[in-house]
């Protein structure tokens, strides 16, 4: 909050919330006194991380449709996104050259990964949770390759690790757990689990094909897609599933709490049993409290006390609302603010050469993640609206007119290349340009 608009991004709030959860997942050494690395209540606190991941991804998928943005509803958002995002990467230029039908199919895949797949975070079958994990990681890796979003995507992947288990991670580390050979004929439970898994994949595929009108065009050798539902139908579905989703999450959390309580009872020694139960009570209460406070953002009818609890902790940002890429910008070209300076008011020189944001049309897009050049980001927002919506911009111009070194280093890291490093400019002006990516033949 000290940084105001420069530190008021959703991933900054996500970092605060994930950091608070880390206090529960990995508390002080005091709580690990005399106990092994694994604790009976670990599954409960890890569930809190999974719930944060669910809220982040599900909300990010839902807001794209509730915003009524025509590019998201027309499945054309990615035809603009790669060149209109804040700081593109070289991979963004390559992705922008892909055919339109593939861009539309990518939007469909985004909806599937962000709206449907998060429901599997709480699935009873570990294979479904692993499938959800790899879907989320695939999406985040693709975003990393095509855009500079600082630590956000890496943090999301870290949160996705809450979907894994010790056995699966052990395989990565080359220490697979020994499992008994599969019996034949298979048990009824394993058959039902396999049928449930296959049914889930089939339902997900059917949902995607049906609601996005996927159809192979053999003549043009492409895959057609379109949104096959209305805004009213979607909002009705959303209101219908909100309360059941909260119920499923509550049952999942209750199950983890009961299992953890049973594990506390299995701890040897009366003292250690009491110590494990005390930790379980503290962590379970904290996790239930966070779960209850997080429900304030849902449209379900809630106990009034939940809103009061949220009001008490709101200023700490331990629970936040999310929804990324709500509307697509740059439909008519990417707007860019270019600062120019002059000594006489007639001969103008570009006074900026930002290391990250597009400016010089001959420079290729850079890779700056996981760093986030905050000023470059804010200039992207400034270009999207009138200057009155960015009052800090006047302060930037004033500091450049004064020749303040700290601000000049934000504009040009190599001060010797700054055209006014000897003497500050007498005049500064800002012009608004439209930028587009080049075509492969240009």
Secondary structure, DSSP 8 states (H G I E B T S, - for coil): -TTGGGG-SHHHHHHHHHHHHHHHHT--GGGGTTS-S--TTHHHHHHHHHHHHHHHHHHHHHHHHHTT-HHHHTT-HHHHHHHHSSSB-HHHHHHHTS-HHHHHHHHHHHHIIIIIGGGGGG-SSHHHHHHHHHHHHHHHHHHHHHB--TTHHHHHHHHHGGG--HHHHHHHTT---------SS--HHHHHHHHHHHHHHHHHHHHHHHHTT-EEETTTTEEE----S-HHHHHHHHHHHHHHHHHHHHHHHHHHHHHHHHHHHTSSSHHHHHHHHHHHHHHHHHHHHHHHHHGGGSSS---HHHHHHHHHHGGGTSS-----S-S---TT-EEEEEEEEESSSSS-EE----SSSS--TTS-----TT---HHHHHHHHHHTS-GGG-THHHHHHHHHHHT-HHHHHHH-SSGGGSTTSSS--SEEEEEEEEE----TT-
